[in-house]
Amino acid sequence: MSAASGALGRLVIEHLRTRTEVVAAVRDPGRAPQGVQARRGDYDDPASLREAFDGATRLLLISSPELHTARRIGQHLNAVTAAKEAGVGAVAFTSFLGAGTGATGMTEAYHATEQAIIRSGLPYTFLRHPFYSDAFVPRIVEGEITSSTGGRGLNTAFRSDLAEAAANVLTGEGHLGRAYDFTGPLWSYPEVAEALGVPYREVPDAGPGPMSWINAQIRAGMLEQRTDDLERVLGRPAEAVVSRALRAVSEHSNCLDN
Ligand SMILES: NC(=O)c1ccc[n+]([C@@H]2O[C@H](COP(=O)([O-])OP(=O)(O)OC[C@H]3O[C@@H](n4cnc5c(N)ncnc54)[C@H](OP(=O)(O)O)[C@@H]3O)[C@@H](O)[C@H]2O)c1
């Protein structure tokens, strides 16, 4: 598994360690998750990737956090080439929704990587992720919930569910040659406010930046695509954002009680 020291990688390892032998490929072995074998595997160092992937029957290629698209594509292609040279049995790649057709913009690097994996001839599974719910759970501030989402639906999913789904794909059968469009249960900020019993107020965007861009996408209904892929691979429903928000409120009020 590459990029195994990140938030997603650590969650996947928690699911895999009891099911199979795991090797964590990390750019800094000092940051490797405890309890599994670690090897150095830096996306900018092809030789390290070849050694890290040696002997792997399955590789989880976790996308790089690099923001520069060309550099990010170069890193992913280094990993695909290394996987091919190391004779990896199959690759699961954490892609992004829309990457099957989106050759430009936000999905450009994901699209280029999917295409490179297909060209490599390696057996593959694409795990197309939505935005992670973890960054979107509404919080009550001064007695209300606000957002700039126009009350539209969001198809986000929690890292924890996406990690379990990745572990199921890596250890299960019948996933090769497939592209999964993983989405969580659709939700909206006004719905969560109603469930929490607080008012909802639409506010203007805070200003230019990644969140404003995402909010514009949400207002245009671009996050309302929904599939059953995640719950089918999990074998259960994915966690709803409203459940996490309710739990956060209850834990917070318990803290206040103590
Ligand atoms: N769908 C979404 O909403 C969303 C949100 C955020 C990110 N993402 C994507 O999903 C990926 C996983 O998410 P995450 O939450 O686990 O991200 P994260 O916690 O930021 O972890 C990123 C991982 O990438 C590793 N990394 C960075 N540069 C590397 C390099 N040159 N070679 C090898 N590994 C390198 C980091 O290693 P170190 O520990 O050494 O830094 C870390 O393990 C991200 O990398 C990003 O591509 C998706």
The ligand as a Gaussian input file, in Angstrom:
#p B3LYP/6-31G(d) Opt

LIG

0 1
 N      -11.769000      12.900000      -1.737000
 C      -11.362000      13.856000      -0.910000
 O      -12.152000      14.652000      -0.338000
 C       -9.909000      13.999000      -0.600000
 C       -9.496000      14.864000       0.404000
 C       -8.158000      14.942000       0.705000
 C       -7.247000      14.176000      -0.017000
 N       -7.678000      13.346000      -1.001000
 C       -6.745000      12.479000      -1.765000
 O       -6.758000      11.222000      -1.101000
 C       -5.423000      10.885000      -0.664000
 C       -5.502000      10.203000       0.672000
 O       -6.134000      11.082000       1.586000
 P       -5.587000      11.227000       3.057000
 O       -6.669000      11.869000       3.814000
 O       -5.007000       9.945000       3.534000
 O       -4.382000      12.269000       2.846000
 P       -3.195000      12.610000       3.876000
 O       -3.575000      12.247000       5.266000
 O       -2.771000      13.997000       3.575000
 O       -2.028000      11.601000       3.454000
 C       -1.288000      11.826000       2.296000
 C       -0.270000      10.710000       2.184000
 O        0.511000      10.900000       1.017000
 C        1.870000      10.675000       1.370000
 N        2.777000      11.313000       0.454000
 C        2.953000      12.634000       0.214000
 N        3.938000      12.816000      -0.694000
 C        4.399000      11.569000      -1.007000
 C        5.425000      11.106000      -1.851000
 N        6.207000      11.951000      -2.558000
 N        5.623000       9.770000      -1.940000
 C        4.878000       8.896000      -1.226000
 N        3.897000       9.284000      -0.387000
 C        3.670000      10.619000      -0.284000
 C        1.978000      11.240000       2.760000
 O        3.172000      10.810000       3.382000
 P        3.801000      11.568000       4.681000
 O        3.137000      10.913000       5.868000
 O        5.249000      11.263000       4.587000
 O        3.479000      13.009000       4.545000
 C        0.714000      10.631000       3.359000
 O        0.921000       9.273000       3.674000
 C       -4.665000      12.215000      -0.657000
 O       -3.289000      12.008000      -0.848000
 C       -5.316000      12.972000      -1.799000
 O       -4.756000      12.573000      -3.051000
 C       -8.976000      13.213000      -1.294000

